[in-house]
Amino acid sequence: MNIIGHTVELLEDPFGLLIGNRYEYFLTIEVDEEDELYTDKGLLLKVLFLDNGEERRILQSYFIEQETEKVLDFELEDDEVIQIKKYCEENIPAEDETEEETN
């Protein structure tokens, strides 16, 4: 699995109930044609990510077929969880950025 771009947005907590920041990432993913995840319609991974100062972790993730926005029934493998967590940690937006996009 190769991450070729992303968008990230800080999710608002209007009532101030949650500790830390939650981010919504949409990672553009590239996989080999032989991979069971492969689709010619493009592949995204939606990740909800927590950063509360003491811990950083993936709260939820799921694959989406980009063209149709259909949720695919696949889970991240252990090595992919490590890769995605590291990627999200490295791409947390600065305090003054509300939305970031890379390709």
N, CA, C and O atoms as a printed pandas DataFrame, in Angstrom:
     atom_number atom_name residue_name chain_id  residue_number  x_coord  y_coord  z_coord
0              1         N          MET        A               1    0.854   -1.169    0.000
1              2        CA          MET        A               1    0.000    0.000    0.000
2              3         C          MET        A               1    0.898    1.230    0.000
3              4         O          MET        A               1    1.840    1.337    0.786
4              5         N          ASN        A               2    0.583    2.153   -0.902
5              6        CA          ASN        A               2    1.353    3.381   -1.035
6              7         C          ASN        A               2    0.409    4.578   -0.883
7              8         O          ASN        A               2   -0.594    4.669   -1.590
8              9         N          ILE        A               3    0.723    5.481    0.025
9             10        CA          ILE        A               3   -0.079    6.697    0.218
10            11         C          ILE        A               3    0.459    7.746   -0.740
11            12         O          ILE        A               3    1.632    8.111   -0.665
12            13         N          ILE        A               4   -0.393    8.237   -1.645
13            14        CA          ILE        A               4    0.073    9.185   -2.658
14            15         C          ILE        A               4   -0.456   10.599   -2.432
15            16         O          ILE        A               4   -0.115   11.506   -3.191
16            17         N          GLY        A               5   -1.270   10.804   -1.420
17            18        CA          GLY        A               5   -1.777   12.129   -1.091
18            19         C          GLY        A               5   -2.794   12.046    0.020
19            20         O          GLY        A               5   -3.207   10.959    0.422
20            21         N          HIS        A               6   -3.201   13.212    0.518
21            22        CA          HIS        A               6   -4.187   13.213    1.595
22            23         C          HIS        A               6   -4.851   14.579    1.735
23            24         O          HIS        A               6   -4.347   15.595    1.256
24            25         N          THR        A               7   -5.987   14.564    2.400
25            26        CA          THR        A               7   -6.575   15.786    2.939
26            27         C          THR        A               7   -6.767   15.522    4.424
27            28         O          THR        A               7   -6.956   14.378    4.837
28            29         N          VAL        A               8   -6.720   16.578    5.223
29            30        CA          VAL        A               8   -6.919   16.432    6.659
30            31         C          VAL        A               8   -7.670   17.644    7.164
31            32         O          VAL        A               8   -7.427   18.771    6.735
32            33         N          GLU        A               9   -8.584   17.395    8.081
33            34        CA          GLU        A               9   -9.385   18.466    8.661
34            35         C          GLU        A               9   -9.554   18.220   10.154
35            36         O          GLU        A               9   -9.812   17.094   10.580
36            37         N          LEU        A              10   -9.410   19.272   10.939
37            38        CA          LEU        A              10   -9.663   19.203   12.370
38            39         C          LEU        A              10  -11.164   19.146   12.576
39            40         O          LEU        A              10  -11.896   19.992   12.062
40            41         N          LEU        A              11  -11.630   18.152   13.324
41            42        CA          LEU        A              11  -13.058   18.036   13.608
42            43         C          LEU        A              11  -13.390   18.897   14.810
43            44         O          LEU        A              11  -12.705   18.838   15.831
44            45         N          GLU        A              12  -14.423   19.685   14.694
45            46        CA          GLU        A              12  -14.824   20.597   15.765
46            47         C          GLU        A              12  -15.570   19.849   16.865
47            48         O          GLU        A              12  -16.300   18.893   16.604
48            49         N          ASP        A              13  -15.372   20.301   18.092
49            50        CA          ASP        A              13  -16.089   19.788   19.260
50            51         C          ASP        A              13  -16.837   20.986   19.852
51            52         O          ASP        A              13  -16.332   21.626   20.774
52            53         N          PRO        A              14  -18.030   21.301   19.339
53            54        CA          PRO        A              14  -18.722   22.535   19.721
54            55         C          PRO        A              14  -19.067   22.633   21.208
55            56         O          PRO        A              14  -19.253   23.733   21.727
56            57         N          PHE        A              15  -19.154   21.497   21.891
57            58        CA          PHE        A              15  -19.532   21.524   23.296
58            59         C          PHE        A              15  -18.334   21.360   24.230
59            60         O          PHE        A              15  -18.490   21.423   25.450
60            61         N          GLY        A              16  -17.158   21.152   23.679
61            62        CA          GLY        A              16  -15.962   21.004   24.488
62            63         C          GLY        A              16  -15.959   19.770   25.371
63            64         O          GLY        A              16  -15.388   19.788   26.461
64            65         N          LEU        A              17  -16.593   18.698   24.912
65            66        CA          LEU        A              17  -16.701   17.480   25.709
66            67         C          LEU        A              17  -15.497   16.551   25.570
67            68         O          LEU        A              17  -15.223   15.736   26.451
68            69         N          LEU        A              18  -14.792   16.683   24.468
69            70        CA          LEU        A              18  -13.717   15.746   24.178
70            71         C          LEU        A              18  -12.362   16.340   24.536
71            72         O          LEU        A              18  -12.137   17.537   24.354
72            73         N          ILE        A              19  -11.469   15.513   25.039
73            74        CA          ILE        A              19  -10.117   15.947   25.358
74            75         C          ILE        A              19   -9.237   15.707   24.141
75            76         O          ILE        A              19   -9.229   14.606   23.591
76            77         N          GLY        A              20   -8.497   16.721   23.716
77            78        CA          GLY        A              20   -7.596   16.591   22.580
78            79         C          GLY        A              20   -8.270   16.948   21.274
79            80         O          GLY        A              20   -9.413   17.405   21.238
80            81         N          ASN        A              21   -7.537   16.728   20.214
81            82        CA          ASN        A              21   -8.019   17.021   18.867
82            83         C          ASN        A              21   -8.292   15.737   18.109
83            84         O          ASN        A              21   -7.586   14.740   18.258
84            85         N          ARG        A              22   -9.329   15.787   17.299
85            86        CA          ARG        A              22   -9.639   14.686   16.407
86            87         C          ARG        A              22   -9.547   15.218   14.985
87            88         O          ARG        A              22  -10.059   16.287   14.654
88            89         N          TYR        A              23   -8.874   14.428   14.163
89            90        CA          TYR        A              23   -8.666   14.814   12.773
90            91         C          TYR        A              23   -9.298   13.773   11.861
91            92         O          TYR        A              23   -9.320   12.580   12.164
92            93         N          GLU        A              24   -9.810   14.256   10.741
93            94        CA          GLU        A              24  -10.360   13.372    9.718
94            95         C          GLU        A              24   -9.424   13.428    8.517
95            96         O          GLU        A              24   -9.280   14.466    7.871
96            97         N          TYR        A              25   -8.799   12.307    8.234
97            98        CA          TYR        A              25   -7.908   12.180    7.088
98            99         C          TYR        A              25   -8.612   11.400    5.993
99           100         O          TYR        A              25   -9.334   10.440    6.262
100          101         N          PHE        A              26   -8.396   11.819    4.767
101          102        CA          PHE        A              26   -8.736   11.015    3.599
102          103         C          PHE        A              26   -7.426   10.779    2.871
103          104         O          PHE        A              26   -6.873   11.687    2.251
104          105         N          LEU        A              27   -6.936    9.547    2.952
105          106        CA          LEU        A              27   -5.671    9.184    2.332
106          107         C          LEU        A              27   -5.944    8.563    0.966
107          108         O          LEU        A              27   -6.742    7.634    0.849
108          109         N          THR        A              28   -5.287    9.075   -0.051
109          110        CA          THR        A              28   -5.371    8.481   -1.380
110          111         C          THR        A              28   -4.360    7.348   -1.421
111          112         O          THR        A              28   -3.166    7.547   -1.201
112          113         N          ILE        A              29   -4.868    6.151   -1.710
113          114        CA          ILE        A              29   -4.069    4.935   -1.618
114          115         C          ILE        A              29   -3.873    4.331   -3.001
115          116         O          ILE        A              29   -4.771    4.337   -3.843
116          117         N          GLU        A              30   -2.673    3.811   -3.204
117          118        CA          GLU        A              30   -2.347    3.093   -4.435
118          119         C          GLU        A              30   -1.936    1.681   -4.044
119          120         O          GLU        A              30   -1.097    1.493   -3.163
120          121         N          VAL        A              31   -2.530    0.689   -4.703
121          122        CA          VAL        A              31   -2.173   -0.707   -4.449
122          123         C          VAL        A              31   -1.942   -1.415   -5.785
123          124         O          VAL        A              31   -2.417   -0.967   -6.828
124          125         N          ASP        A              32   -1.207   -2.521   -5.734
125          126        CA          ASP        A              32   -0.962   -3.321   -6.941
126          127         C          ASP        A              32   -2.268   -3.889   -7.475
127          128         O          ASP        A              32   -3.223   -4.102   -6.727
128          129         N          GLU        A              33   -2.293   -4.129   -8.773
129          130        CA          GLU        A              33   -3.491   -4.685   -9.401
130          131         C          GLU        A              33   -3.849   -6.061   -8.853
131          132         O          GLU        A              33   -5.017   -6.449   -8.883
132          133         N          GLU        A              34   -2.863   -6.807   -8.353
133          134        CA          GLU        A              34   -3.126   -8.135   -7.802
134          135         C          GLU        A              34   -3.655   -8.084   -6.375
135          136         O          GLU        A              34   -4.130   -9.098   -5.863
136          137         N          ASP        A              35   -3.586   -6.942   -5.731
137          138        CA          ASP        A              35   -4.047   -6.783   -4.348
138          139         C          ASP        A              35   -5.572   -6.860   -4.304
139          140         O          ASP        A              35   -6.252   -6.321   -5.177
140          141         N          GLU        A              36   -6.104   -7.535   -3.279
141          142        CA          GLU        A              36   -7.561   -7.669   -3.161
142          143         C          GLU        A              36   -8.255   -6.324   -2.972
143          144         O          GLU        A              36   -9.456   -6.211   -3.222
144          145         N          LEU        A              37   -7.519   -5.303   -2.536
145          146        CA          LEU        A              37   -8.082   -3.955   -2.383
146          147         C          LEU        A              37   -8.167   -3.185   -3.694
147          148         O          LEU        A              37   -8.832   -2.152   -3.763
148          149         N          TYR        A              38   -7.504   -3.677   -4.732
149          150        CA          TYR        A              38   -7.410   -2.919   -5.977
150          151         C          TYR        A              38   -8.787   -2.669   -6.592
151          152         O          TYR        A              38   -9.638   -3.556   -6.657
152          153         N          THR        A              39   -8.968   -1.440   -7.033
153          154        CA          THR        A              39  -10.135   -1.064   -7.826
154          155         C          THR        A              39   -9.694   -0.011   -8.832
155          156         O          THR        A              39   -8.900    0.871   -8.504
156          157         N          ASP        A              40  -10.202   -0.098  -10.048
157          158        CA          ASP        A              40   -9.832    0.900  -11.057
158          159         C          ASP        A              40  -10.570    2.224  -10.839
159          160         O          ASP        A              40  -10.366    3.180  -11.586
160          161         N          LYS        A              41  -11.414    2.276   -9.831
161          162        CA          LYS        A              41  -12.181    3.483   -9.524
162          163         C          LYS        A              41  -11.484    4.357   -8.478
163          164         O          LYS        A              41  -12.037    5.372   -8.056
164          165         N          GLY        A              42  -10.283    3.974   -8.060
165          166        CA          GLY        A              42   -9.532    4.732   -7.064
166          167         C          GLY        A              42   -9.862    4.276   -5.654
167          168         O          GLY        A              42  -10.938    3.735   -5.398
168          169         N          LEU        A              43   -8.929    4.498   -4.748
169          170        CA          LEU        A              43   -9.072    3.993   -3.395
170          171         C          LEU        A              43   -8.685    5.072   -2.386
171          172         O          LEU        A              43   -7.627    5.693   -2.487
172          173         N          LEU        A              44   -9.567    5.277   -1.415
173          174        CA          LEU        A              44   -9.312    6.187   -0.302
174          175         C          LEU        A              44   -9.361    5.405    0.995
175          176         O          LEU        A              44  -10.014    4.366    1.090
176          177         N          LEU        A              45   -8.659    5.923    1.994
177          178        CA          LEU        A              45   -8.774    5.394    3.342
178          179         C          LEU        A              45   -9.168    6.556    4.235
179          180         O          LEU        A              45   -8.418    7.521    4.382
180          181         N          LYS        A              46  -10.349    6.460    4.829
181          182        CA          LYS        A              46  -10.804    7.488    5.768
182          183         C          LYS        A              46  -10.303    7.085    7.157
183          184         O          LYS        A              46  -10.501    5.952    7.596
184          185         N          VAL        A              47   -9.651    8.031    7.840
185          186        CA          VAL        A              47   -9.079    7.761    9.151
186          187         C          VAL        A              47   -9.505    8.855   10.117
187          188         O          VAL        A              47   -9.303   10.038    9.846
188          189         N          LEU        A              48  -10.093    8.466   11.240
189          190        CA          LEU        A              48  -10.338    9.391   12.342
190          191         C          LEU        A              48   -9.197    9.180   13.319
191          192         O          LEU        A              48   -8.961    8.065   13.785
192          193         N          PHE        A              49   -8.488   10.269   13.627
193          194        CA          PHE        A              49   -7.239   10.186   14.373
194          195         C          PHE        A              49   -7.288   11.092   15.587
195          196         O          PHE        A              49   -7.696   12.249   15.487
196          197         N          LEU        A              50   -6.873   10.569   16.739
197          198        CA          LEU        A              50   -6.872   11.298   18.002
198          199         C          LEU        A              50   -5.470   11.784   18.340
199          200         O          LEU        A              50   -4.498   11.038   18.217
200          201         N          ASP        A              51   -5.374   13.043   18.766
201          202        CA          ASP        A              51   -4.134   13.594   19.312
202          203         C          ASP        A              51   -4.514   14.382   20.551
203          204         O          ASP        A              51   -5.017   15.500   20.444
204          205         N          ASN        A              52   -4.279   13.806   21.739
205          206        CA          ASN        A              52   -4.674   14.514   22.958
206          207         C          ASN        A              52   -3.476   14.941   23.803
207          208         O          ASN        A              52   -3.623   15.243   24.987
208          209         N          GLY        A              53   -2.294   14.966   23.195
209          210        CA          GLY        A              53   -1.103   15.375   23.915
210          211         C          GLY        A              53   -0.392   14.216   24.586
211          212         O          GLY        A              53    0.838   14.167   24.594
212          213         N          GLU        A              54   -1.141   13.289   25.146
213          214        CA          GLU        A              54   -0.548   12.124   25.800
214          215         C          GLU        A              54   -0.525   10.903   24.892
215          216         O          GLU        A              54    0.357   10.052   25.008
216          217         N          GLU        A              55   -1.485   10.821   24.001
217          218        CA          GLU        A              55   -1.529    9.679   23.083
218          219         C          GLU        A              55   -2.001   10.132   21.717
219          220         O          GLU        A              55   -2.746   11.101   21.570
220          221         N          ARG        A              56   -1.540    9.399   20.737
221          222        CA          ARG        A              56   -1.980    9.574   19.359
222          223         C          ARG        A              56   -2.351    8.192   18.862
223          224         O          ARG        A              56   -1.572    7.244   18.967
224          225         N          ARG        A              57   -3.576    8.093   18.307
225          226        CA          ARG        A              57   -3.996    6.778   17.826
226          227         C          ARG        A              57   -5.109    6.905   16.801
227          228         O          ARG        A              57   -5.773    7.936   16.694
228          229         N          ILE        A              58   -5.291    5.835   16.056
229          230        CA          ILE        A              58   -6.373    5.727   15.088
230          231         C          ILE        A              58   -7.628    5.329   15.847
231          232         O          ILE        A              58   -7.643    4.319   16.550
232          233         N          LEU        A              59   -8.671    6.119   15.705
233          234        CA          LEU        A              59   -9.946    5.805   16.335
234          235         C          LEU        A              59  -10.802    4.907   15.444
235          236         O          LEU        A              59  -11.492    4.004   15.919
236          237         N          GLN        A              60  -10.740    5.178   14.146
237          238        CA          GLN        A              60  -11.569    4.431   13.193
238          239         C          GLN        A              60  -10.963    4.599   11.812
239          240         O          GLN        A              60  -10.376    5.637   11.505
240          241         N          SER        A              61  -11.104    3.581   10.984
241          242        CA          SER        A              61  -10.652    3.696    9.594
242          243         C          SER        A              61  -11.486    2.770    8.718
243          244         O          SER        A              61  -11.944    1.714    9.154
244          245         N          TYR        A              62  -11.666    3.191    7.483
245          246        CA          TYR        A              62  -12.295    2.306    6.509
246          247         C          TYR        A              62  -11.953    2.746    5.103
247          248         O          TYR        A              62  -11.731    3.924    4.823
248          249         N          PHE        A              63  -11.919    1.737    4.214
249          250        CA          PHE        A              63  -11.591    1.962    2.814
250          251         C          PHE        A              63  -12.842    2.380    2.050
251          252         O          PHE        A              63  -13.946    1.907    2.318
252          253         N          ILE        A              64  -12.636    3.280    1.094
253          254        CA          ILE        A              64  -13.727    3.798    0.272
254          255         C          ILE        A              64  -13.289    3.743   -1.191
255          256         O          ILE        A              64  -12.183    4.160   -1.535
256          257         N          GLU        A              65  -14.168    3.227   -2.042
257          258        CA          GLU        A              65  -13.924    3.295   -3.478
258          259         C          GLU        A              65  -14.151    4.750   -3.898
259          260         O          GLU        A              65  -15.255    5.277   -3.760
260          261         N          GLN        A              66  -13.123    5.378   -4.401
261          262        CA          GLN        A              66  -13.150    6.827   -4.614
262          263         C          GLN        A              66  -14.254    7.293   -5.563
263          264         O          GLN        A              66  -14.973    8.241   -5.249
264          265         N          GLU        A              67  -14.394    6.657   -6.689
265          266        CA          GLU        A              67  -15.353    7.114   -7.699
266          267         C          GLU        A              67  -16.803    6.951   -7.261
267          268         O          GLU        A              67  -17.638    7.809   -7.548
268          269         N          THR        A              68  -17.109    5.850   -6.564
269          270        CA          THR        A              68  -18.491    5.559   -6.189
270          271         C          THR        A              68  -18.810    5.929   -4.740
271          272         O          THR        A              68  -19.977    5.970   -4.352
272          273         N          GLU        A              69  -17.770    6.199   -3.936
273          274        CA          GLU        A              69  -17.901    6.480   -2.497
274          275         C          GLU        A              69  -18.474    5.292   -1.724
275          276         O          GLU        A              69  -19.029    5.458   -0.638
276          277         N          LYS        A              70  -18.336    4.107   -2.286
277          278        CA          LYS        A              70  -18.798    2.878   -1.644
278          279         C          LYS        A              70  -17.771    2.450   -0.589
279          280         O          LYS        A              70  -16.571    2.404   -0.862
280          281         N          VAL        A              71  -18.256    2.138    0.618
281          282        CA          VAL        A              71  -17.389    1.645    1.682
282          283         C          VAL        A              71  -17.066    0.177    1.405
283          284         O          VAL        A              71  -17.960   -0.627    1.141
284          285         N          LEU        A              72  -15.781   -0.158    1.469
285          286        CA          LEU        A              72  -15.332   -1.519    1.191
286          287         C          LEU        A              72  -15.105   -2.263    2.508
287          288         O          LEU        A              72  -14.658   -1.678    3.495
288          289         N          ASP        A              73  -15.417   -3.545    2.507
289          290        CA          ASP        A              73  -15.364   -4.354    3.722
290          291         C          ASP        A              73  -13.979   -4.977    3.904
291          292         O          ASP        A              73  -13.809   -6.190    3.775
292          293         N          PHE        A              74  -12.991   -4.126    4.205
293          294        CA          PHE        A              74  -11.634   -4.574    4.471
294          295         C          PHE        A              74  -11.130   -3.874    5.720
295          296         O          PHE        A              74  -11.525   -2.745    6.009
296          297         N          GLU        A              75  -10.265   -4.539    6.452
297          298        CA          GLU        A              75   -9.653   -3.955    7.641
298          299         C          GLU        A              75   -8.163   -3.775    7.386
299          300         O          GLU        A              75   -7.571   -4.467    6.558
300          301         N          LEU        A              76   -7.569   -2.836    8.110
301          302        CA          LEU        A              76   -6.133   -2.647    8.033
302          303         C          LEU        A              76   -5.421   -3.832    8.677
303          304         O          LEU        A              76   -5.858   -4.343    9.708
304          305         N          GLU        A              77   -4.334   -4.259    8.068
305          306        CA          GLU        A              77   -3.483   -5.277    8.669
306          307         C          GLU        A              77   -2.572   -4.592    9.682
307          308         O          GLU        A              77   -2.424   -3.370    9.656
308          309         N          ASP        A              78   -1.962   -5.368   10.574
309          310        CA          ASP        A              78   -1.153   -4.800   11.653
310          311         C          ASP        A              78   -0.054   -3.869   11.146
311          312         O          ASP        A              78    0.144   -2.787   11.698
312          313         N          ASP        A              79    0.667   -4.286   10.091
313          314        CA          ASP        A              79    1.739   -3.434    9.556
314          315         C          ASP        A              79    1.172   -2.168    8.909
315          316         O          ASP        A              79    1.821   -1.122    8.926
316          317         N          GLU        A              80   -0.024   -2.256    8.344
317          318        CA          GLU        A              80   -0.663   -1.077    7.752
318          319         C          GLU        A              80   -1.108   -0.095    8.831
319          320         O          GLU        A              80   -1.038    1.117    8.627
320          321         N          VAL        A              81   -1.566   -0.605    9.979
321          322        CA          VAL        A              81   -1.949    0.259   11.092
322          323         C          VAL        A              81   -0.743    1.095   11.523
323          324         O          VAL        A              81   -0.866    2.299   11.747
324          325         N          ILE        A              82    0.408    0.461   11.637
325          326        CA          ILE        A              82    1.631    1.168   12.020
326          327         C          ILE        A              82    1.980    2.227   10.980
327          328         O          ILE        A              82    2.309    3.360   11.333
328          329         N          GLN        A              83    1.909    1.867    9.707
329          330        CA          GLN        A              83    2.220    2.799    8.618
330          331         C          GLN        A              83    1.269    3.998    8.622
331          332         O          GLN        A              83    1.714    5.138    8.491
332          333         N          ILE        A              84   -0.021    3.755    8.770
333          334        CA          ILE        A              84   -1.027    4.818    8.739
334          335         C          ILE        A              84   -0.889    5.720    9.963
335          336         O          ILE        A              84   -0.978    6.941    9.839
336          337         N          LYS        A              85   -0.677    5.146   11.125
337          338        CA          LYS        A              85   -0.497    5.948   12.345
338          339         C          LYS        A              85    0.698    6.874   12.194
339          340         O          LYS        A              85    0.609    8.060   12.511
340          341         N          LYS        A              86    1.803    6.350   11.717
341          342        CA          LYS        A              86    3.010    7.165   11.522
342          343         C          LYS        A              86    2.733    8.282   10.516
343          344         O          LYS        A              86    3.132    9.426   10.733
344          345         N          TYR        A              87    2.061    7.958    9.428
345          346        CA          TYR        A              87    1.751    8.959    8.403
346          347         C          TYR        A              87    0.890   10.077    8.994
347          348         O          TYR        A              87    1.165   11.257    8.778
348          349         N          CYS        A              88   -0.140    9.705    9.731
349          350        CA          CYS        A              88   -1.022   10.713   10.336
350          351         C          CYS        A              88   -0.256   11.586   11.331
351          352         O          CYS        A              88   -0.432   12.804   11.351
352          353         N          GLU        A              89    0.586   10.972   12.148
353          354        CA          GLU        A              89    1.381   11.734   13.112
354          355         C          GLU        A              89    2.269   12.750   12.408
355          356         O          GLU        A              89    2.417   13.881   12.869
356          357         N          GLU        A              90    2.852   12.348   11.305
357          358        CA          GLU        A              90    3.759   13.223   10.560
358          359         C          GLU        A              90    3.021   14.316    9.793
359          360         O          GLU        A              90    3.644   15.278    9.344
360          361         N          ASN        A              91    1.710   14.183    9.636
361          362        CA          ASN        A              91    0.949   15.132    8.825
362          363         C          ASN        A              91   -0.173   15.816    9.605
363          364         O          ASN        A              91   -1.184   16.211    9.024
364          365         N          ILE        A              92    0.006   15.956   10.925
365          366        CA          ILE        A              92   -0.948   16.736   11.718
366          367         C          ILE        A              92   -0.754   18.196   11.348
367          368         O          ILE        A              92    0.374   18.690   11.378
368          369         N          PRO        A              93   -1.820   18.897   10.999
369          370        CA          PRO        A              93   -1.667   20.296   10.596
370          371         C          PRO        A              93   -1.212   21.183   11.756
371          372         O          PRO        A              93   -1.481   20.894   12.922
372          373         N          ALA        A              94   -0.519   22.266   11.411
373          374        CA          ALA        A              94   -0.113   23.250   12.416
374          375         C          ALA        A              94   -1.355   23.900   13.004
375          376         O          ALA        A              94   -2.427   23.862   12.399
376          377         N          GLU        A              95   -1.215   24.490   14.171
377          378        CA          GLU        A              95   -2.346   25.098   14.887
378          379         C          GLU        A              95   -3.149   26.080   14.034
379          380         O          GLU        A              95   -4.371   26.153   14.168
380          381         N          ASP        A              96   -2.482   26.836   13.160
381          382        CA          ASP        A              96   -3.185   27.862   12.395
382          383         C          ASP        A              96   -3.746   27.361   11.068
383          384         O          ASP        A              96   -4.347   28.134   10.322
384          385         N          GLU        A              97   -3.558   26.082   10.766
385          386        CA          GLU        A              97   -4.123   25.511    9.538
386          387         C          GLU        A              97   -5.413   24.790    9.868
387          388         O          GLU        A              97   -5.449   23.971   10.787
388          389         N          THR        A              98   -6.478   25.083    9.127
389          390        CA          THR        A              98   -7.750   24.407    9.381
390          391         C          THR        A              98   -7.954   23.227    8.457
391          392         O          THR        A              98   -8.617   22.257    8.825
392          393         N          GLU        A              99   -7.392   23.295    7.258
393          394        CA          GLU        A              99   -7.499   22.178    6.318
394          395         C          GLU        A              99   -6.251   22.141    5.483
395          396         O          GLU        A              99   -5.732   23.186    5.090
396          397         N          GLU        A             100   -5.760   20.955    5.204
397          398        CA          GLU        A             100   -4.528   20.780    4.457
398          399         C          GLU        A             100   -4.751   19.725    3.406
399          400         O          GLU        A             100   -5.474   18.753    3.626
400          401         N          GLU        A             101   -4.120   19.922    2.245
401          402        CA          GLU        A             101   -4.213   18.925    1.184
402          403         C          GLU        A             101   -2.853   18.757    0.545
403          404         O          GLU        A             101   -2.151   19.740    0.306
404          405         N          THR        A             102   -2.472   17.515    0.265
405          406        CA          THR        A             102   -1.233   17.246   -0.449
406          407         C          THR        A             102   -1.485   16.212   -1.531
407          408         O          THR        A             102   -2.411   15.407   -1.438
408          409         N          ASN        A             103   -0.678   16.243   -2.520
409          410        CA          ASN        A             103   -0.728   15.234   -3.598
410          411         C          ASN        A             103    0.666   14.914   -4.050
411          412         O          ASN        A             103    0.851   14.091   -4.947
